[in-house]
């Protein structure tokens, strides 16, 4: 099993996450300013939580998305 963490500093937020491998080749989703429409549409099964970190990798922002516009929240 392989995993990935974007954090370089060892702290409480240095939690590795999964890497998903597709059976068939797929195009990567590269739109950093708009959330994936498929995931946005499934709020029942995929509750979204935004977490922001500063350059020292400390958590500085959390927001349960609920019915808010996630695309707006990403671009604040």
Buried (B, 14 or more C-beta within 10 A) or exposed (E): EEEEEEEEEEEEBEEEEEEEEEEEEEEEEEEEEEBEEEEBEEEEEEEBEBEEEEEEBEEEEEBEBEEEEBEEBEEE
